[in-house]
Amino acid sequence: MSIYLNKDSKVIVQGITGGEGTKHTALMLKAGTDVVGGVNARKAGTTVSHIDQNGNPVELPVFGSVAEAIEKTGANVSVAFVPPAFTKDAMIEAIDAEIPLLVVITEGVPVGDSAEAWAYAIEKGNKTRIIGPNCPGIITPGEALAGITPANITGKGPIGLVSKSGTLTYQMMFELRDLGFSTAIGIGGDPVIGTTHIDALAAFEADPETQAIVMIGEIGGDAEERAADFIKANVTKPVVGYVAGFTAPEGKTMGHAGAIVSGSAGTAQAKKEALEAAGVKVGKTPSETAALMREVIAALVTV
């Protein structure tokens, strides 16, 4: 089992002919993902050449629209590598086509555009789950990758991971690589994102193969506090947490657009306290967090 993405997922790439789209299509194929085509209206009807997981050449068709790609290939996941100025249009096109999962990698998408696309998805009946923007995407190790997460860090295992930070996603996967992950999802750190910590926590709670969950947050906003409330009320599996930004100065935007602290709201300490009050073990560093997860898994094994 996994959440949102598995070996049967059929993936298309919006922006498949661009530099980032080309590079990461190759890496997704190498990871075993069933990439079935791409979208670029200006290059519709052409193909792009790649190599699959087994070293065999593949020609991927380029379609004029997401709707056409779905019709011709049965795609149910789109990964968008589209410049920020065109990302909103790409998202709306995917939402109109009712693709079940849309992973938006692009960094620097205007917050107003993200908000508009997210509201549009709700208006259309929430038929498209959006991950991102400004995120590394989602990986179910050994099965499929939709995004830019390095696929060779870890294998399958009992841990579910949800993180605001891309690089901390990779670090946590590396720290716990011997244990492995059911699914690792980077939700992005922008002020407006699609899938939230709470969405992922609910999905991991429902996934029988996920035995424990790592949740990585960061300063700014109240997403982690809301996640703590959700965990307290709805999550029975052990959760280990980490909050980036303990040394961040007040009032500074740190890295992600959403990581800004005002007063005591949004501080790492406030988030840590909220999570601990919900029964989450919170590490002060990624390595300490990984060690806490090892203790959790060891305890589950001995039960």
Stockholm file with secondary structure:
# STOCKHOLM 1.0

chainA/1-303         MSIYLNKDSKVIVQGITGGEGTKHTALMLKAGTDVVGGVNARKAGTTVSHIDQNGNPVELPVFGSVAEAIEKTGANVSVAFVPPAFTKDAMIEAIDAEIPLLVVITEGVPVGDSAEAWAYAIEKGNKTRIIGPNCPGIITPGEALAGITPANITGKGPIGLVSKSGTLTYQMMFELRDLGFSTAIGIGGDPVIGTTHIDALAAFEADPETQAIVMIGEIGGDAEERAADFIKANVTKPVVGYVAGFTAPEGKTMGHAGAIVSGSAGTAQAKKEALEAAGVKVGKTPSETAALMREVIAALVTV
#=GR chainA/1-303 SS CCSSCCTTCEEEEETTTSHHHHHHHHHHHHTTCEEEEEECGGGTTCEEEEECTTSCEEEEEEESSHHHHHHHHCCCEEEECCCHHHHHHHHHHHHHTTCSEEEECCSCCCHHHHHHHHHHHHHTTSCSEEECSSSCEEEETTTEEEESCCTTSCCEEEEEEEESCHHHHHHHHHHTTTTCEEEEEECCCSSSCSSCHHHHHHHHHHCTTCCEEEEEEESSSSHHHHHHHHHHHHCCSCEEEEEECTTCCTTCBCSSTTCBCBTTBTCHHHHHHHHHHTTCEEESSHHHHHHHHHHHHHHHHHC
#=GC SS_cons         CCSSCCTTCEEEEETTTSHHHHHHHHHHHHTTCEEEEEECGGGTTCEEEEECTTSCEEEEEEESSHHHHHHHHCCCEEEECCCHHHHHHHHHHHHHTTCSEEEECCSCCCHHHHHHHHHHHHHTTSCSEEECSSSCEEEETTTEEEESCCTTSCCEEEEEEEESCHHHHHHHHHHTTTTCEEEEEECCCSSSCSSCHHHHHHHHHHCTTCCEEEEEEESSSSHHHHHHHHHHHHCCSCEEEEEECTTCCTTCBCSSTTCBCBTTBTCHHHHHHHHHHTTCEEESSHHHHHHHHHHHHHHHHHC
//
